Amino acid sequence: MYGWIWRHLPGNAWVRATISLVLSLAVVYALFQYVFPWAEPLLPFNDVTVDGGTGR
């Protein structure tokens, strides 16, 4: 898959590397701004199963 993307990017190796970096940063930005906030309420991270009692 990465080879296919690399072959279809325009320019020489430096241009391709720059475009790849920009595309990677755009994907990370989109994940943190849109996907993760949307999925956060659906994930069970706030389901606490241990109470705050002393247990003695």
Distance bins in CASP14 RR format, pairs under 12 A and 6 or more apart:
PFRMAT RR
TARGET T0000
AUTHOR 0000-0000-0000
RMODE 2
METHOD distances of the structure
MODEL  1
1 7 0 0 0 0 0 1 0 0 0 0 0
1 8 0 0 0 0 0 1 0 0 0 0 0
2 8 0 0 0 0 0 1 0 0 0 0 0
2 9 0 0 0 0 0 1 0 0 0 0 0
2 16 0 0 0 0 0 1 0 0 0 0 0
2 20 0 0 0 0 1 0 0 0 0 0 0
2 23 0 0 0 0 0 1 0 0 0 0 0
2 24 0 0 0 0 0 1 0 0 0 0 0
3 9 0 0 0 0 1 0 0 0 0 0 0
3 16 0 0 0 0 0 1 0 0 0 0 0
3 20 0 0 0 0 0 1 0 0 0 0 0
5 16 0 0 0 0 1 0 0 0 0 0 0
5 19 0 0 0 0 1 0 0 0 0 0 0
5 20 1 0 0 1 0 0 0 0 0 0 0
5 23 0 0 0 0 1 0 0 0 0 0 0
5 24 0 0 0 0 0 1 0 0 0 0 0
5 27 0 0 0 0 0 1 0 0 0 0 0
6 12 0 0 0 0 0 1 0 0 0 0 0
6 13 0 0 0 0 1 0 0 0 0 0 0
6 15 0 0 0 0 0 1 0 0 0 0 0
6 16 1 0 0 1 0 0 0 0 0 0 0
6 17 0 0 0 0 1 0 0 0 0 0 0
6 19 0 0 0 0 1 0 0 0 0 0 0
6 20 1 0 0 1 0 0 0 0 0 0 0
6 23 0 0 0 0 0 1 0 0 0 0 0
7 13 0 0 0 0 0 1 0 0 0 0 0
7 16 0 0 0 0 1 0 0 0 0 0 0
8 16 0 0 0 0 1 0 0 0 0 0 0
8 19 0 0 0 0 0 1 0 0 0 0 0
8 20 0 0 0 0 0 1 0 0 0 0 0
8 23 0 0 0 0 0 1 0 0 0 0 0
9 15 1 0 0 1 0 0 0 0 0 0 0
9 16 1 0 1 0 0 0 0 0 0 0 0
9 17 0 0 0 0 1 0 0 0 0 0 0
9 18 0 0 0 0 1 0 0 0 0 0 0
9 19 1 0 1 0 0 0 0 0 0 0 0
9 20 1 0 0 1 0 0 0 0 0 0 0
9 21 0 0 0 0 0 1 0 0 0 0 0
9 22 0 0 0 0 0 1 0 0 0 0 0
9 23 0 0 0 0 1 0 0 0 0 0 0
10 16 1 0 0 1 0 0 0 0 0 0 0
10 18 0 0 0 0 0 1 0 0 0 0 0
10 19 1 0 0 1 0 0 0 0 0 0 0
10 20 0 0 0 0 0 1 0 0 0 0 0
11 17 0 0 0 0 0 1 0 0 0 0 0
11 18 0 0 0 0 1 0 0 0 0 0 0
11 19 0 0 0 0 1 0 0 0 0 0 0
11 20 0 0 0 0 0 1 0 0 0 0 0
12 18 0 0 0 0 0 1 0 0 0 0 0
12 19 0 0 0 0 0 1 0 0 0 0 0
13 19 0 0 0 0 0 1 0 0 0 0 0
13 20 0 0 0 0 0 1 0 0 0 0 0
14 20 0 0 0 0 0 1 0 0 0 0 0
14 21 0 0 0 0 0 1 0 0 0 0 0
15 21 0 0 0 0 0 1 0 0 0 0 0
15 22 0 0 0 0 0 1 0 0 0 0 0
16 22 0 0 0 0 0 1 0 0 0 0 0
16 23 0 0 0 0 0 1 0 0 0 0 0
17 23 0 0 0 0 0 1 0 0 0 0 0
17 24 0 0 0 0 0 1 0 0 0 0 0
18 24 0 0 0 0 0 1 0 0 0 0 0
18 25 0 0 0 0 0 1 0 0 0 0 0
19 25 0 0 0 0 0 1 0 0 0 0 0
19 26 0 0 0 0 0 1 0 0 0 0 0
20 26 0 0 0 0 0 1 0 0 0 0 0
20 27 0 0 0 0 0 1 0 0 0 0 0
21 27 0 0 0 0 0 1 0 0 0 0 0
21 28 0 0 0 0 0 1 0 0 0 0 0
22 28 0 0 0 0 0 1 0 0 0 0 0
22 29 0 0 0 0 0 1 0 0 0 0 0
23 29 0 0 0 0 0 1 0 0 0 0 0
23 30 0 0 0 0 0 1 0 0 0 0 0
24 30 0 0 0 0 0 1 0 0 0 0 0
24 31 0 0 0 0 0 1 0 0 0 0 0
25 31 0 0 0 0 0 1 0 0 0 0 0
25 32 0 0 0 0 0 1 0 0 0 0 0
26 32 0 0 0 0 0 1 0 0 0 0 0
26 33 0 0 0 0 0 1 0 0 0 0 0
26 34 0 0 0 0 0 1 0 0 0 0 0
27 33 0 0 0 0 0 1 0 0 0 0 0
27 34 0 0 0 0 0 1 0 0 0 0 0
27 35 0 0 0 0 1 0 0 0 0 0 0
28 34 0 0 0 0 0 1 0 0 0 0 0
28 35 0 0 0 0 0 1 0 0 0 0 0
28 36 0 0 0 0 0 1 0 0 0 0 0
29 35 0 0 0 0 0 1 0 0 0 0 0
29 36 0 0 0 0 0 1 0 0 0 0 0
30 36 0 0 0 0 1 0 0 0 0 0 0
30 37 0 0 0 0 0 1 0 0 0 0 0
30 38 0 0 0 0 0 1 0 0 0 0 0
31 37 0 0 0 0 1 0 0 0 0 0 0
31 38 0 0 0 0 0 1 0 0 0 0 0
31 39 0 0 0 0 1 0 0 0 0 0 0
31 40 0 0 0 0 0 1 0 0 0 0 0
32 38 0 0 0 0 0 1 0 0 0 0 0
32 39 0 0 0 0 0 1 0 0 0 0 0
32 40 0 0 0 0 0 1 0 0 0 0 0
34 40 0 0 0 0 0 1 0 0 0 0 0
35 42 0 0 0 0 0 1 0 0 0 0 0
35 43 0 0 0 0 0 1 0 0 0 0 0
36 42 0 0 0 0 0 1 0 0 0 0 0
36 43 0 0 0 0 1 0 0 0 0 0 0
36 45 0 0 0 0 0 1 0 0 0 0 0
37 43 0 0 0 0 0 1 0 0 0 0 0
39 45 0 0 0 0 0 1 0 0 0 0 0
40 46 0 0 0 0 1 0 0 0 0 0 0
41 47 0 0 0 0 0 1 0 0 0 0 0
END
